[in-house]
Amino acid sequence: MMKKTVAFFLCIVLCVSFLPSPALAAGTARDTSLEETLASGLKSLGLFKGVSDTDFDLGREPSRAEALVMLIRVLGKESDALGGTWTHPFTDVASWADKYVGYAYQNGLTNGVSATLFGAGSASASMYLTFVLRALGYSDTNGADFTWDDPYTLAENVGILPGSVNLTAFWRADVVLISYAALPVTLKGSDQSLASKLIAAGVFTQQQYNACYDKSALNGQELNAKQIFTACSPAVFSLETYTSNGDSYGLASGFFIDESGIAVTNFHVLENAQSANAVLSDGTICTVEGVLLYDSDLDYAIIKVAGTGFSTIGIGDSGALESGETIYAIGNPEGLTNSISDGIVSNPSRQDLNGMIQITAPISSGSSGGALINVYGKAVGITAASYVDGQNLNFAVPINSVIPDEDLAAYEEKNGLTTLAACAAYIETQEYQSAPSLGELYMYEEEPNDTEKDAGYLFNGLTVVGYIDDEYDDVYLVQCNAKGTIGIVLISPAENKYVKDLKLTVSAYGQSTAAASSVYYESDDGTAARYLTYNVPKAGVYTIRVRSSALYKTANLDTDYAIYYLFKPEGAQTSDVSD
């Protein structure tokens, strides 16, 4: 009798390919042409100046004094600063900046790095955002509205932090972006915008503002599919994950958001990975050093890839997406590297799916972790999943939920890196505590699964419904990320003799000799089951086999069965379902 093929019973499939068995990329120079255009508009309003009439010098870091002068000009207070008599306690301020610093100090816009030093170093993103937030009426005194070292959440909420601002390599170009974005923002506790306040103060007229300011300019120029691919595909890589045995575990995607090697992907891509490599578009292989941040519910992970100078995709605003808007997806569907597809936004925020973006751009297994890109070449999401029982029903994690509200380099310095192996072990302990009970979450076996090569992976708390006849094996794999104990229960609706004549074993992957076998048990009510317990000596991949005995062949028997798998990591507290 031929074996029955039963498909996995899943409504949503995560778009990552799981494999059942076993010199650095050059970065591109930053294009500041958009910022040059915006700077020209600010100059026409009298709010920004360059180092000369024709050179804004946007491609370098601003000094603290320069950033302060830029702020005072954006506030339209340059004449007040230069025309007043201002004092400050700092001894390291150049004469050209003396009045600017005095004005800002006496008006509560700035402090020094100490009681007597203003600071001669470069201005950071947090410093300039703090300047602007103070100018808008917000206070960092005793953390009233924000803190000076973490202005990012408030800055994003009020609308002065465009996604294209580089928080790590902060240039004069980024000062322009923030300053430009601040003009239409309303002052705290008021319905008056900064621009309206400047118009009322006579800094410029409404007509001049209408002629020189275009809020949509922050998005840049719309790009076609070819331009999107050329600009963004070098930042997308293939993500290959491995088991503790060094065997291939999965194939997915990721993309760089910072040239220092900071990248994003989906959480489910790394959930059981012990190690991983990023394979760049030119074939260069780079090691994934670890995880900076992840959220299992929102399904994202921020990772660090070894190396520097990587091509990146700028961060867009997923909150600005609208239904019907054109988007592009770049990833590695089915291992086909650097593939681009297009579609539209069906729903920008599905509240029934954790706010995920519903899209029609085709994605497939292997696309998980890929970039969802808007028409301006900015990443607005991470491609994640698809409905299998439908057409063009695909989903992405919104990028606004992913990027932490602070400088990524500072985040790494403060929190450090967690290796993939340590992350997997920690996650497994958490998942054990909330593992489903027998039959609560089940799937049907997917055949062929007669060998380790064809077998699929089980996860903690999963019940698998299978079918067996003759002398065949049903084979399943499990990835144990730490020492611990495997517990398996096998039951069947058939007569007890069918269960008694089944064999249930576990072994290390690649080993034919069973490390543990099950015992047969009948309860007082006559219900039969097989139980197996195995103490896992080390992290690794293990093989579970359900095997029919000779009786099945001679008596031409067949039966349905269900196995329940639970792994308890060493040291984990007993879960509610472990008994």
C-alpha positions as CSV (number, residue, x, y, z in Angstrom):
1,M,0.0,0.0,0.0
2,M,1.4,3.4,-0.9
3,K,1.8,6.0,1.8
4,K,-0.7,8.8,2.0
5,T,0.5,12.4,1.4
6,V,-1.0,14.9,3.8
7,A,-0.2,18.7,3.5
8,F,0.7,20.9,6.5
9,F,-2.4,22.5,7.8
10,L,-1.4,26.2,7.9
11,C,-3.3,29.4,7.1
12,I,-0.2,31.6,7.0
13,V,3.2,30.4,5.8
14,L,6.3,32.3,7.0
15,C,8.4,33.0,3.9
16,V,11.7,31.4,4.9
17,S,13.1,28.3,3.3
18,F,14.1,25.6,5.8
19,L,16.6,23.0,4.7
20,P,15.8,19.6,6.3
21,S,19.4,18.4,6.3
22,P,22.5,18.9,6.4
23,A,37.4,41.2,1.2
24,L,34.1,43.4,2.1
25,A,31.5,45.0,-0.1
26,A,32.3,48.5,-1.0
27,G,29.8,51.2,0.3
28,T,28.5,53.9,-2.0
29,A,29.0,57.6,-1.3
30,R,26.1,59.3,0.1
31,D,24.0,61.3,-2.3
32,T,23.2,64.8,-0.9
33,S,21.4,66.2,-3.9
34,L,18.1,66.2,-2.1
35,E,19.6,68.0,0.9
36,E,21.2,70.6,-1.5
37,T,17.7,71.4,-2.9
38,L,16.2,71.7,0.6
39,A,19.1,73.8,1.8
40,S,18.5,76.1,-1.2
41,G,14.9,76.5,-0.1
42,L,16.0,77.3,3.5
43,K,18.5,79.8,2.2
44,S,15.8,81.6,0.2
45,L,13.8,82.0,3.5
46,G,16.9,83.3,5.2
47,L,17.2,80.3,7.5
48,F,20.4,78.6,6.3
49,K,23.8,79.6,4.9
50,G,26.7,77.7,3.4
51,V,30.4,78.2,3.7
52,S,30.0,80.4,0.5
53,D,27.2,81.6,-1.7
54,T,27.4,78.4,-3.8
55,D,28.7,75.7,-1.4
56,F,26.6,74.4,1.5
57,D,29.3,71.9,2.5
58,L,26.7,69.3,3.5
59,G,29.1,66.3,3.3
60,R,30.7,66.6,6.7
61,E,29.9,66.6,10.4
62,P,28.8,69.9,11.9
63,S,30.6,71.3,14.9
64,R,28.6,72.0,18.0
65,A,28.9,75.7,17.4
66,E,27.9,75.3,13.7
67,A,24.8,73.3,14.7
68,L,23.8,75.9,17.2
69,V,24.2,78.7,14.6
70,M,22.1,76.7,12.1
71,L,19.4,76.3,14.7
72,I,19.3,80.0,15.5
73,R,18.9,80.8,11.8
74,V,16.1,78.3,11.4
75,L,14.4,80.0,14.4
76,G,14.8,83.4,12.6
77,K,16.7,84.8,15.6
78,E,20.0,85.5,13.9
79,S,19.5,89.3,14.0
80,D,18.5,89.1,17.7
81,A,21.6,87.0,18.5
82,L,24.0,89.3,16.7
83,G,22.3,92.5,17.8
84,G,22.1,91.7,21.5
85,T,24.6,91.7,24.4
86,W,24.7,88.1,25.5
87,T,27.0,86.3,28.0
88,H,27.9,82.7,28.7
89,P,30.3,80.9,31.1
90,F,32.2,79.0,28.4
91,T,35.9,79.6,27.7
92,D,36.3,77.6,24.5
93,V,33.9,79.5,22.2
94,A,35.4,81.1,19.0
95,S,34.8,84.8,18.6
96,W,32.6,84.3,15.5
97,A,30.2,82.1,17.5
98,D,30.3,84.0,20.8
99,K,27.0,85.9,20.4
100,Y,25.2,82.9,19.0
101,V,26.2,80.7,22.0
102,G,25.4,83.6,24.4
103,Y,21.9,84.0,22.9
104,A,21.2,80.3,23.0
105,Y,22.5,79.8,26.5
106,Q,20.5,82.7,28.0
107,N,17.4,81.6,26.1
108,G,17.7,78.0,27.4
109,L,18.5,76.4,24.1
110,T,21.8,75.0,25.0
111,N,24.2,74.0,27.7
112,G,27.9,73.2,27.7
113,V,29.7,69.9,28.1
114,S,30.7,71.3,31.5
115,A,30.3,74.4,33.6
116,T,33.0,76.2,31.7
117,L,33.3,74.4,28.4
118,F,30.8,74.5,25.5
119,G,32.5,71.7,23.6
120,A,34.6,71.8,20.4
121,G,33.6,68.5,19.0
122,S,31.1,67.5,16.4
123,A,27.4,67.8,16.9
124,S,25.5,64.5,17.2
125,A,22.0,63.7,16.0
126,S,20.8,63.7,19.6
127,M,22.3,67.1,20.3
128,Y,20.7,68.8,17.3
129,L,17.3,67.1,17.9
130,T,17.5,68.3,21.5
131,F,18.1,71.9,20.2
132,V,15.1,71.8,17.9
133,L,12.8,70.2,20.5
134,R,13.7,72.9,23.0
135,A,13.0,75.5,20.3
136,L,9.5,74.0,19.8
137,G,8.8,74.4,23.5
138,Y,9.6,70.9,24.8
139,S,11.7,70.5,27.9
140,D,14.4,67.9,28.9
141,T,14.7,69.3,32.4
142,N,14.3,66.4,34.8
143,G,13.0,64.4,31.8
144,A,9.8,66.4,31.6
145,D,9.2,65.7,27.9
146,F,12.3,63.8,26.8
147,T,15.9,63.3,27.9
148,W,18.8,65.0,26.1
149,D,20.4,61.6,25.3
150,D,17.2,60.1,23.9
151,P,15.2,62.7,22.0
152,Y,14.4,60.2,19.2
153,T,10.9,59.1,20.2
154,L,9.6,62.6,20.7
155,A,11.3,63.9,17.6
156,E,9.7,61.2,15.5
157,N,6.3,61.7,17.1
158,V,6.3,65.5,16.5
159,G,7.6,65.0,13.0
160,I,11.1,66.5,12.9
161,L,13.0,63.2,12.3
162,P,12.7,62.2,8.6
163,G,13.5,58.6,7.9
164,S,16.5,59.6,5.7
165,V,18.4,61.2,8.6
166,N,21.5,59.3,9.3
167,L,21.7,59.0,13.1
168,T,25.1,57.4,13.1
169,A,27.1,59.4,10.6
170,F,25.4,62.8,11.3
171,W,26.3,65.4,8.6
172,R,25.3,69.0,7.9
173,A,23.0,67.4,5.3
174,D,21.1,65.8,8.2
175,V,20.8,69.2,9.9
176,V,19.1,70.5,6.8
177,L,16.6,67.6,6.8
178,I,15.7,68.1,10.4
179,S,15.5,71.9,10.0
180,Y,13.3,71.6,6.9
181,A,11.0,69.1,8.6
182,A,10.6,71.3,11.7
183,L,9.0,74.3,9.8
184,P,5.4,72.9,9.6
185,V,5.5,71.4,13.1
186,T,3.3,73.0,15.7
187,L,4.8,74.4,18.9
188,K,4.0,72.6,22.2
189,G,0.7,73.6,23.6
190,S,-0.2,75.7,20.5
191,D,-1.9,75.3,17.2
192,Q,0.8,77.6,15.6
193,S,3.5,76.0,13.5
194,L,7.1,77.1,13.6
195,A,6.7,78.5,10.1
196,S,3.6,80.5,11.1
197,K,5.5,81.9,14.1
198,L,8.4,83.0,11.8
199,I,5.9,84.6,9.4
200,A,4.2,86.5,12.2
201,A,7.7,87.7,13.3
202,G,8.4,89.0,9.8
203,V,11.3,86.6,9.1
204,F,9.6,85.8,5.8
205,T,6.2,86.1,4.2
206,Q,3.5,83.5,3.6
207,Q,4.0,84.0,-0.1
208,Q,7.8,83.3,0.2
209,Y,7.1,80.2,2.3
210,N,4.6,78.8,-0.2
211,A,7.1,79.4,-3.0
212,C,10.1,77.9,-1.2
213,Y,8.7,75.1,0.9
214,D,7.4,71.7,-0.3
215,K,6.9,69.1,2.4
216,S,6.7,66.3,-0.1
217,A,10.3,67.2,-1.1
218,L,11.5,65.3,1.9
219,N,10.5,62.1,0.1
220,G,12.7,62.9,-2.9
221,Q,12.0,62.0,-6.5
222,E,9.9,59.0,-7.4
223,L,11.9,56.1,-8.9
224,N,10.9,53.4,-11.4
225,A,11.5,49.7,-10.8
226,K,14.9,49.7,-12.6
227,Q,16.1,52.6,-10.5
228,I,14.8,51.0,-7.3
229,F,16.7,47.8,-8.1
230,T,19.9,49.6,-9.0
231,A,19.8,51.7,-5.9
232,C,18.6,49.2,-3.3
233,S,19.6,45.6,-4.4
234,P,23.2,45.9,-3.3
235,A,22.0,46.3,0.3
236,V,19.9,43.1,0.3
237,F,21.6,39.9,1.1
238,S,20.8,36.2,1.3
239,L,20.8,35.0,4.9
240,E,21.9,31.4,5.4
241,T,21.4,29.9,8.9
242,Y,23.0,26.8,10.4
243,T,22.4,24.2,13.1
244,S,24.9,23.5,15.9
245,N,26.1,20.6,13.7
246,G,27.0,23.2,11.0
247,D,24.3,21.8,8.7
248,S,22.1,24.2,6.7
249,Y,19.0,25.1,8.5
250,G,17.3,27.8,6.6
251,L,17.5,30.3,3.7
252,A,16.0,33.8,4.0
253,S,16.9,37.5,3.4
254,G,18.0,40.6,5.1
255,F,19.1,44.1,4.3
256,F,21.6,46.7,5.7
257,I,20.4,49.9,7.2
258,D,23.8,51.1,8.3
259,E,27.2,50.8,6.6
260,S,28.7,49.5,9.8
261,G,27.0,46.2,9.3
262,I,23.7,46.8,11.1
263,A,20.9,45.0,9.3
264,V,17.3,43.8,9.7
265,T,15.5,40.6,9.1
266,N,12.6,38.6,10.6
267,F,12.7,37.1,14.0
268,H,11.4,33.8,12.8
269,V,14.4,33.5,10.4
270,L,16.8,33.3,13.4
271,E,14.6,31.6,16.0
272,N,16.6,28.4,16.1
273,A,19.8,29.3,14.2
274,Q,23.1,28.6,16.0
275,S,25.1,30.6,13.4
276,A,24.5,32.5,10.1
277,N,26.2,34.0,7.1
278,A,25.1,37.0,5.0
279,V,25.8,36.3,1.3
280,L,26.1,39.7,-0.4
281,S,24.9,40.4,-4.0
282,D,28.5,40.1,-5.3
283,G,28.9,36.7,-3.6
284,T,31.0,37.9,-0.6
285,I,30.2,35.9,2.5
286,C,30.1,37.7,5.9
287,T,29.5,36.3,9.3
288,V,26.5,37.4,11.3
289,E,28.1,38.4,14.7
290,G,24.9,38.5,16.7
291,V,21.6,40.1,17.5
292,L,21.2,43.6,18.8
293,L,17.4,43.7,19.3
294,Y,14.4,41.5,18.4
295,D,10.7,41.2,19.0
296,S,9.1,37.8,18.5
297,D,5.5,39.2,18.5
298,L,6.3,41.8,15.8
299,D,8.6,39.4,14.0
300,Y,11.7,41.4,13.5
301,A,15.4,41.2,14.5
302,I,18.2,43.8,14.2
303,I,21.5,42.0,13.6
304,K,25.2,42.9,13.2
305,V,27.1,41.6,10.3
306,A,30.9,41.5,10.4
307,G,32.5,44.2,8.3
308,T,32.0,47.9,7.4
309,G,31.3,49.9,4.3
310,F,28.2,48.1,3.3
311,S,25.6,49.5,0.9
312,T,22.4,50.5,2.7
313,I,18.8,51.3,2.2
314,G,17.5,54.5,3.7
315,I,14.6,54.2,6.2
316,G,11.2,55.5,5.1
317,D,8.0,56.2,7.0
318,S,5.7,53.2,7.0
319,G,3.1,55.3,8.9
320,A,2.7,57.4,5.7
321,L,1.7,54.5,3.5
322,E,-1.7,54.5,1.9
323,S,-3.8,51.8,0.3
324,G,-3.2,51.7,-3.5
325,E,0.4,53.0,-3.2
326,T,3.0,51.3,-5.3
327,I,5.7,49.3,-3.4
328,Y,8.6,47.0,-4.4
329,A,10.0,43.9,-2.7
330,I,13.6,42.7,-3.0
331,G,14.7,39.4,-1.5
332,N,15.7,35.9,-2.3
333,P,12.5,33.9,-3.0
334,E,13.2,30.2,-3.2
335,G,16.9,31.0,-3.2
336,L,16.7,33.1,-6.3
337,T,19.0,35.9,-5.1
338,N,18.3,39.6,-5.7
339,S,14.8,39.2,-7.1
340,I,12.5,42.3,-7.4
341,S,8.7,42.3,-7.6
342,D,6.2,45.1,-7.5
343,G,2.6,45.5,-6.3
344,I,0.5,47.9,-4.2
345,V,-0.4,48.4,-0.6
346,S,-3.7,46.6,0.1
347,N,-3.9,47.7,3.7
348,P,-1.2,49.8,5.3
349,S,-1.9,48.5,8.9
350,R,-3.8,45.3,9.5
351,Q,-4.7,45.6,13.2
352,D,-5.8,41.9,13.2
353,L,-2.2,41.0,12.3
354,N,-0.1,43.2,14.7
355,G,-0.3,46.1,12.3
356,M,1.4,44.3,9.5
357,I,1.3,45.9,6.0
358,Q,-0.8,43.9,3.5
359,I,0.7,43.9,0.0
360,T,0.2,42.4,-3.4
361,A,3.9,42.3,-4.4
362,P,4.7,38.6,-4.8
363,I,6.9,37.0,-2.1
364,S,7.8,33.3,-1.5
365,S,9.7,31.0,0.8
366,G,13.1,32.6,1.2
367,S,11.7,36.2,1.0
368,S,11.5,36.5,4.8
369,G,13.6,39.4,5.9
370,G,13.7,41.1,2.5
371,A,13.1,44.8,1.9
372,L,9.7,46.4,1.2
373,I,10.5,49.6,-0.6
374,N,8.5,52.7,-1.5
375,V,8.7,54.6,-4.7
376,Y,11.4,56.9,-3.2
377,G,13.8,54.0,-2.6
378,K,13.2,53.9,1.1
379,A,12.6,50.8,3.2
380,V,9.1,50.9,4.7
381,G,8.9,47.2,5.8
382,I,10.4,43.7,6.1
383,T,8.7,41.1,3.9
384,A,7.5,38.3,6.2
385,A,4.6,36.0,5.3
386,S,1.8,35.0,2.9
387,Y,-1.6,33.4,3.1
388,V,-1.4,30.1,1.3
389,D,-5.1,29.9,0.7
390,G,-5.5,33.0,-1.3
391,Q,-4.0,35.2,-4.1
392,N,-1.6,38.1,-3.6
393,L,-2.2,38.1,0.2
394,N,1.3,38.9,1.4
395,F,2.5,40.8,4.5
396,A,5.4,42.9,5.8
397,V,6.5,44.2,9.2
398,P,6.2,48.0,9.2
399,I,9.7,49.6,9.5
400,N,8.4,52.2,12.0
401,S,8.0,49.3,14.5
402,V,11.5,48.1,13.9
403,I,14.0,50.9,14.2
404,P,14.9,51.7,17.9
405,D,14.3,55.3,18.9
406,E,18.0,56.0,19.3
407,D,21.4,56.0,17.5
408,L,22.0,52.4,16.5
409,A,25.7,52.6,17.2
410,A,24.9,53.9,20.7
411,Y,22.4,51.1,21.1
412,E,25.1,48.5,20.3
413,E,27.5,50.2,22.7
414,K,24.9,50.2,25.5
415,N,23.3,46.8,25.0
416,G,26.0,44.8,23.3
417,L,25.6,41.8,21.0
418,T,24.0,38.5,21.8
419,T,25.3,35.5,19.8
420,L,22.8,33.6,17.8
421,A,23.4,30.5,19.9
422,A,22.8,32.4,23.2
423,C,19.7,34.1,21.7
424,A,18.3,30.7,20.6
425,A,18.8,29.1,24.0
426,Y,17.2,32.0,25.8
427,I,14.2,32.0,23.4
428,E,13.8,28.3,23.7
429,T,13.5,28.6,27.5
430,Q,10.8,31.3,27.1
431,E,8.9,29.2,24.5
432,Y,8.9,26.2,26.8
433,Q,7.1,28.1,29.5
434,S,4.2,28.9,27.1
435,A,4.3,25.7,25.0
436,P,0.9,24.4,23.8
437,S,-0.5,21.3,25.4
438,L,-1.2,18.0,23.6
439,G,-3.5,18.6,20.6
440,E,-3.7,22.4,21.3
441,L,-1.6,23.2,18.2
442,Y,-1.3,20.6,15.5
443,M,-0.2,20.0,12.0
444,Y,-0.4,17.1,9.6
445,E,2.8,15.4,8.5
446,E,4.1,16.4,5.2
447,E,5.4,13.6,3.0
448,P,7.8,12.3,1.8
449,N,9.4,12.1,5.2
450,D,10.9,8.7,5.2
451,T,14.5,9.9,5.6
452,E,16.4,12.6,7.5
453,K,17.0,14.3,4.2
454,D,13.3,14.8,3.6
455,A,12.2,15.4,7.2
456,G,10.9,18.7,8.5
457,Y,11.5,20.4,11.8
458,L,9.1,20.3,14.8
459,F,8.9,23.0,17.4
460,N,8.1,23.0,21.1
461,G,4.6,22.0,22.0
462,L,3.6,20.9,18.5
463,T,1.3,17.9,17.9
464,V,1.8,16.2,14.6
465,V,-0.9,14.0,13.1
466,G,0.6,11.2,10.8
467,Y,-0.3,8.0,9.0
468,I,1.8,4.9,8.7
469,D,1.6,1.5,7.1
470,D,3.9,-1.4,6.1
471,E,7.6,-1.1,7.2
472,Y,8.1,2.6,6.7
473,D,9.6,5.3,8.9
474,D,8.1,8.7,9.5
475,V,11.0,11.0,10.3
476,Y,11.0,14.3,12.1
477,L,13.8,16.6,13.2
478,V,14.1,18.8,16.2
479,Q,16.7,21.5,17.0
480,C,17.6,21.6,20.7
481,N,19.4,24.8,21.5
482,A,20.7,23.7,24.9
483,K,21.1,20.7,27.2
484,G,17.7,19.5,28.4
485,T,15.1,16.8,28.2
486,I,13.0,15.6,25.2
487,G,9.6,14.3,26.0
488,I,7.4,12.6,23.4
489,V,3.9,11.1,23.6
490,L,2.4,8.9,20.8
491,I,-1.3,8.1,20.7
492,S,-3.6,6.6,18.1
493,P,-7.4,6.3,17.7
494,A,-6.8,2.7,16.5
495,E,-6.8,-0.5,18.6
496,N,-4.2,-0.7,21.3
497,K,-2.3,-3.4,19.4
498,Y,-1.6,-0.9,16.7
499,V,0.1,1.5,19.2
500,K,1.9,-1.4,20.9
501,D,3.4,-2.5,17.6
502,L,4.7,1.0,16.6
503,K,8.2,2.0,17.5
504,L,9.2,5.5,18.7
505,T,12.9,6.4,18.9
506,V,15.2,9.4,19.1
507,S,18.8,9.6,18.0
508,A,21.4,12.2,17.3
509,Y,21.1,13.5,13.7
510,G,23.0,11.2,11.3
511,Q,23.1,8.3,13.7
512,S,21.3,5.1,12.9
513,T,21.5,3.8,16.5
514,A,18.7,4.9,18.7
515,A,19.7,6.9,21.8
516,A,16.4,6.3,23.5
517,S,13.3,4.2,22.8
518,S,9.7,4.6,24.0
519,V,7.8,2.5,26.5
520,Y,4.3,1.2,26.0
521,Y,1.6,2.1,28.6
522,E,-2.1,1.3,29.0
523,S,-4.1,3.4,31.5
524,D,-6.9,2.1,33.7
525,D,-9.5,3.1,31.1
526,G,-7.7,1.1,28.5
527,T,-6.2,4.0,26.6
528,A,-2.8,3.1,25.1
529,A,0.2,5.4,24.5
530,R,3.9,5.4,24.0
531,Y,6.2,7.6,26.0
532,L,9.8,8.6,25.4
533,T,12.1,10.6,27.5
534,Y,15.7,11.5,26.5
535,N,18.3,13.6,28.2
536,V,19.9,15.8,25.5
537,P,23.7,16.0,26.3
538,K,24.3,19.0,24.2
539,A,22.8,21.5,21.8
540,G,22.2,20.0,18.4
541,V,19.8,18.4,15.9
542,Y,18.0,15.2,16.9
543,T,16.0,12.8,14.9
544,I,12.6,11.3,15.9
545,R,11.4,8.2,14.2
546,V,7.9,6.6,14.2
547,R,8.4,3.1,12.7
548,S,5.9,0.4,11.9
549,S,6.8,-3.2,13.0
550,A,6.9,-6.3,10.9
551,L,3.3,-6.9,11.9
552,Y,2.1,-4.0,9.8
553,K,3.6,-5.6,6.8
554,T,2.5,-9.2,7.3
555,A,-1.0,-8.2,8.4
556,N,-1.3,-5.3,5.9
557,L,-2.1,-2.9,8.7
558,D,-2.2,0.9,8.7
559,T,-3.1,3.5,11.2
560,D,-3.3,7.2,12.1
561,Y,-1.3,8.5,15.0
562,A,-0.4,11.7,16.8
563,I,2.9,12.6,18.5
564,Y,3.4,15.5,20.9
565,Y,6.9,16.9,21.3
566,L,8.1,18.9,24.2
567,F,11.7,20.0,25.0
568,K,12.6,21.3,28.5
569,P,15.9,23.2,28.5
570,E,18.1,22.5,31.4
571,G,17.3,24.8,34.4
572,A,13.9,25.9,33.0
573,Q,11.1,25.9,35.5
574,T,8.4,23.2,34.8
575,S,5.8,24.4,32.4
576,D,2.1,23.9,32.9
577,V,2.0,21.2,30.2
578,S,5.2,19.3,31.0
579,D,3.4,16.7,33.1
